[in-house]
Each structure stands twice: as structure tokens, then as C-alpha cells.
Amino acid sequence: MTAPHTFVTATAAFVDLHAHSTASDGSRGPGDVVREAKRVGLSALALTDHDTVGGVEEATAVGATLGVRVVAGVELSAVEGDLETHILGLHLADTRELETRLVDLREMRRSRAERMVTRLNELGVRIELTAVLEQAAGGAIGRPHVARALIAEGWATDFRDAFDRYLGNGKPGYVPKDKLGVREAIGLIHRTGGLAILAHPAQAGTRDRVAAFVDQGIDGLEVRHPSHSAEDTMRLMALVDHFGLVPSGGSDWHGAAEGPRMLGMMRVPVDFLSRQDVRIGARAA
């Protein structure tokens, strides 16, 4: 069986509807993400950076030259009670109101990074906020940028070490995010003309939980994701059909050159995208 990182022979029957760029916490520029999609043979890609649509314009322009369809997207960090929940917004049309709200969210991300740096400094882990901002390079700031600063300064050996010792939930340097409610996140996506998709629910994607999201207006579920088992995928697809939702899926690629999350590896069928297009068309009508 071919290793995921050597995969270069996908056909136009496959798409990837979950990928990140340097506009948030990915390591490849928006245009390079699209070029990689072309290289591995994908017919369509959704750019879904965390709390920003700043990379969509560049990605769309590159996609037009390469013949790769780019779906305008975003990944919003929301809360469901005390549980952090990620909502993908796909097929965004008018992003003006969304971008205004995202500016607030990015400011909250910077404030969170400042508090994490302060907490780490109090523990004797001496890193500067400027080092974190350099890692973010103008994109939406997240824990991976703090982790990269820790690694660069010699306080952690790799990402796993940084999260296991300092940044994971409940660890000494962890600071919770300011809250955007799930219902608000779904509403923001709908006001852009987009579809709201529950991201990587995995084992937590139970019938009762999905039913609660349906009541709040969710449009679909991310069925295929690297964190999902075969059982998760089957269950989530059954729930999509039961509740009349749309399926989605993607690699959640952040630019790695190898490993378990390579662009296109989830073999998301183009039918998933077609079903989303039908839902968008029906809503417009």
C-alpha cells in the first residue's frame, strides 16, 4: 500500500474540503496549497483557515489559473457549553459581516497568545510575544505558533512535546479561548450565504448531539477526516442521511510534507461537493 505522503495520483473524482494555509496556522501560503492540490490531482479544494478568510482571494486566483476549483471557507472555533467545537463554513459568498466579526476573533487570539506567553514566563519558560508573532507571520494566531516559538527557543523538542508539557488542555501554559457560541457561528456562516458543517466530530458525533446541532441550523457533517475511524465514518454518513444533511470531508492539512494528514489522502468523492452545491442552489432558490 502506498504511503500517504507519496500519493500523487488522485483523480478528478476526489476533492479536499478542509485545508489550512499561512493565513492561519498552516505552513504553506494560500497559493501553494492550491498548487499542491493540483499536484496531487484534486479537482477542488476548500481553504478553511482558522477564524480568517484572508487567504481565499489568493487561493481563488491561483485556482483559476490551474483549473482547480477553490471553495471559499473558514474554520470557526466555537463553544458548546464548556466544549470547544469547530464549525466549518463552506461556499462563503459575502464575507463582509463575517470578516468584521473575524477581526474581533483575531484580536481575541492575540490577547490569548499574550496571556499564554505571560503564563509561560511565570513558569520560567522565557519566550517573547514577538517570537510568537513572527511565527504567525501576520496570520491568525493560535497555539501552534506558540509551540513553534517554544521549539525555536529550545523549550520543547517538537509539537507533541510542546503540547504535552505546556499548551495542551489543562497544561500549565494553556489559556482557554474567548467564547463564540455555536448558534452564533452558524448564523454568521449563513449570513454569508455559506453552509455550516460540524468539523471532525469523531466519536462525539452521536445521534443526540447531531440532533442538537440540527436544531441550531447545522447544514452538514464532516464525515471523512483523519481522526475518524471506519466506524465513525459509517455512523456519521448514516446520520447525514437520517437528518437530511450534506456530507463533507478533508485532510485538515496544515502543510506537512509527510505523515497521517496529507492533502487529498481522505479520498473525498466529488459527490460530496455536488450535494453541497445542490443545497446552496436550493437555498438560493
C-alpha positions in Angstrom: 0.0 0.0 0.0 1.4 3.4 -1.0 2.3 5.7 1.9 0.1 8.8 2.2 3.0 11.2 1.6 3.8 9.6 -1.7 0.3 9.9 -3.1 0.4 11.9 -6.3 -2.2 10.0 -8.4 -5.6 11.2 -7.2 -8.1 11.7 -10.0 -10.6 14.4 -10.6 -13.2 12.3 -8.8 -11.7 13.5 -5.5 -11.8 16.8 -3.6 -10.4 18.0 -0.3 -12.7 20.3 1.7 -10.6 21.1 4.8 -7.1 22.7 4.4 -5.1 25.4 6.1 -2.6 28.0 4.9 -0.3 30.6 6.4 -3.3 32.9 6.7 -3.8 31.0 10.0 -1.6 28.2 11.3 -0.6 26.3 8.1 3.0 26.3 6.9 2.2 26.8 3.1 0.9 30.0 1.5 -2.6 30.0 0.1 -1.4 29.8 -3.5 1.0 26.9 -2.6 -1.9 25.0 -1.0 -3.8 25.2 -4.3 -0.6 24.2 -6.3 -0.3 21.1 -4.0 -4.0 20.3 -4.7 -3.2 20.5 -8.4 -0.1 18.3 -8.0 -2.0 15.5 -6.3 -4.8 15.7 -8.8 -7.6 17.1 -6.9 -10.4 18.8 -8.8 -11.5 21.1 -5.9 -10.1 22.4 -2.6 -11.7 24.3 0.3 -9.4 26.7 2.1 -10.7 26.7 5.7 -8.2 28.8 7.7 -9.0 29.4 11.4 -11.0 32.5 12.0 -9.9 34.2 8.8 -10.8 34.4 5.1 -7.6 36.3 4.4 -6.1 33.6 2.1 -9.2 33.0 0.0 -8.6 35.7 -2.6 -5.1 34.5 -3.4 -6.1 30.8 -3.4 -9.0 31.5 -5.8 -6.8 33.4 -8.2 -4.2 30.6 -8.3 -7.0 28.0 -8.7 -8.4 29.9 -11.7 -5.1 29.6 -13.5 -4.6 26.0 -12.6 -8.1 24.7 -13.2 -8.6 23.8 -9.5 -12.0 24.9 -8.0 -11.4 26.8 -4.8 -14.3 26.8 -2.3 -14.2 29.8 0.0 -14.2 28.6 3.5 -13.3 29.2 7.2 -13.0 27.2 10.4 -14.6 28.9 13.3 -13.7 28.0 16.9 -17.0 28.0 18.9 -18.1 26.7 22.2 -20.9 24.3 23.0 -21.3 24.6 26.8 -17.7 24.1 28.0 -16.7 22.1 24.9 -14.7 23.7 22.2 -16.4 22.9 18.9 -15.1 23.7 15.4 -17.6 24.7 12.7 -16.5 24.8 9.0 -18.1 27.5 6.8 -18.1 26.4 3.2 -19.2 28.2 0.0 -19.0 31.7 1.6 -20.3 34.3 -0.7 -20.5 37.7 1.0 -17.8 37.7 3.7 -18.0 41.4 4.8 -20.0 40.9 8.0 -18.1 37.7 8.7 -14.8 39.5 8.3 -15.8 42.2 10.7 -16.6 39.5 13.4 -13.4 37.7 12.5 -11.3 40.8 13.2 -12.7 40.6 16.8 -11.9 36.9 17.0 -8.3 37.5 15.8 -7.9 40.2 18.4 -9.1 37.7 21.0 -6.5 35.2 19.6 -3.7 37.8 20.1 -4.9 38.5 23.6 -4.9 34.8 24.3 -1.4 34.4 23.0 -0.2 37.3 25.3 -1.8 35.5 28.3 -0.1 32.2 27.3 3.3 33.9 27.0 2.8 35.6 30.4 1.8 32.3 32.0 4.8 30.5 30.5 7.2 33.3 31.6 5.8 32.9 35.2 6.8 29.3 34.9 10.3 30.3 34.0 9.8 29.5 30.3 11.3 32.6 28.7 9.8 33.3 25.3 8.7 36.7 23.9 5.4 37.6 22.3 7.3 38.9 19.4 8.7 35.4 18.7 5.1 34.1 18.6 4.0 36.9 16.3 7.0 36.1 14.0 5.8 32.5 13.8 2.3 33.6 12.9 3.7 35.9 10.2 0.6 38.1 10.1 -1.9 35.2 10.2 -4.5 34.4 12.8 -2.5 33.4 15.9 -3.0 30.0 17.5 -1.3 27.6 19.9 0.8 26.1 17.1 2.6 29.4 16.8 3.3 29.4 20.5 4.6 25.8 20.1 6.8 26.8 17.2 8.3 29.6 19.3 8.9 27.1 22.2 10.7 24.8 19.8 12.7 27.5 18.2 13.9 28.7 21.6 14.8 25.2 22.8 12.0 24.8 25.4 10.4 21.9 23.5 11.7 19.3 21.1 8.7 19.1 18.9 4.9 19.9 18.7 3.9 16.9 20.7 6.4 17.8 23.5 5.2 21.5 23.5 1.5 20.5 23.8 2.2 17.6 26.3 4.2 19.8 28.7 2.8 23.3 28.2 0.0 24.0 25.8 -2.5 21.1 25.8 -5.8 21.5 27.6 -5.2 21.6 31.4 -1.4 22.1 31.0 0.4 25.0 32.7 0.5 27.3 29.7 -3.0 26.6 28.5 -5.4 29.6 28.3 -9.0 28.9 27.1 -10.4 30.8 24.2 -12.9 33.6 24.5 -16.3 32.3 23.5 -18.2 32.3 20.3 -21.4 30.3 20.7 -22.2 27.5 18.2 -25.5 29.2 17.3 -23.7 32.5 16.6 -21.1 30.7 14.5 -23.7 29.0 12.4 -25.6 32.3 12.0 -22.5 34.1 10.8 -21.9 31.5 8.2 -25.5 31.5 7.0 -25.4 35.3 6.6 -22.5 34.9 4.2 -24.6 32.5 2.1 -22.5 29.6 3.2 -23.1 26.1 4.6 -22.2 25.3 8.3 -20.5 22.0 8.7 -19.7 20.3 12.1 -16.0 19.6 11.9 -14.4 16.3 12.8 -17.0 15.1 15.4 -15.4 11.6 15.5 -16.9 9.5 18.4 -18.7 12.6 19.8 -20.8 12.6 16.7 -23.7 10.8 18.3 -27.3 10.9 17.2 -28.4 13.0 20.1 -25.6 15.5 19.7 -26.1 15.8 15.9 -29.8 16.3 16.6 -29.0 19.3 18.9 -26.9 20.8 16.1 -29.7 20.3 13.6 -31.9 22.3 15.9 -29.3 25.1 15.8 -29.2 25.1 12.0 -26.2 23.0 11.1 -26.2 22.0 7.4 -23.8 19.1 7.3 -21.2 16.9 9.0 -17.6 16.3 8.2 -17.8 12.6 7.5 -14.2 11.9 6.3 -11.4 13.2 8.5 -8.0 11.7 9.6 -9.2 11.4 13.2 -12.2 9.3 12.3 -12.3 5.5 12.5 -14.1 3.5 9.8 -16.9 3.1 12.3 -17.1 6.9 12.8 -17.3 7.4 9.1 -20.1 4.9 8.6 -22.1 6.3 11.6 -21.7 9.9 10.5 -22.8 9.1 7.0 -25.9 7.4 8.3 -26.7 10.5 10.4 -26.2 12.7 7.3 -28.8 10.7 5.5 -31.1 10.4 8.5 -31.3 14.1 9.2 -31.2 15.3 5.5 -27.8 16.9 5.9 -24.9 17.2 3.5 -21.6 15.3 3.9 -18.2 16.8 3.8 -14.6 15.7 4.3 -11.0 16.6 4.1 -7.5 16.1 5.3 -7.2 19.1 7.7 -3.9 19.7 6.0 -1.5 22.2 7.6 1.3 21.8 5.1 3.2 18.8 6.4 5.4 17.1 3.8 4.6 13.6 5.3 2.6 12.0 8.0 -1.0 11.0 8.6 -2.6 14.2 7.3 -1.6 14.7 3.7 -3.7 16.8 1.2 -6.1 14.6 -0.7 -5.5 11.5 1.5 -9.1 11.2 2.6 -10.3 10.5 -1.0 -13.3 12.7 -0.5 -15.6 12.0 -3.5 -16.7 14.8 -5.7 -20.3 13.7 -4.9 -19.9 15.3 -1.5 -19.2 18.7 -3.2 -22.1 18.1 -5.7 -24.5 17.6 -2.8 -23.3 20.8 -1.2 -23.8 22.7 -4.4 -27.4 21.4 -4.6 -28.1 22.6 -1.1 -26.7 26.0 -1.9 -28.7 26.2 -5.0 -31.9 25.2 -3.2 -31.3 27.8 -0.6 -30.8 30.5 -3.2 -34.0 29.5 -5.0 
